[in-house]
Amino acid sequence: MMKNWTTLFTNSLFRKGVPTSGIMIQQKALNFNSKPGGSKEFQGSSGWLERFKNRHGIRQLSIVGEKLSSDIEAGNSFIAELQNLIVKEK
């Protein structure tokens, strides 16, 4: 059951384009495992993480090119909007 929840969690993040770290996946797996019915032996080790990533075809990718530039543009747009809101509130 814990494996299914962890898979659903990571798939959801990947579809949304949310950057995800190995530590985040391990912590979420430990959280899911702490629910009733979880294995007392499960530790979410780096070995478990590697097997999980291999099983689901997860690999480390860098954000480059157009995706990165759009993230910078979105960040700059957000900063400008936030500054405008702050000025209006004063």
Buried (B, 14 or more C-beta within 10 A) or exposed (E): EBEEBBBEBBEEBEEEEEEBEBEBBBEBBBBBBEEEEBEEEBEBEEEBBEEBBEEBEBEEEEEEEEEEEEEEEEEEEEEEEEEEEEEEEE
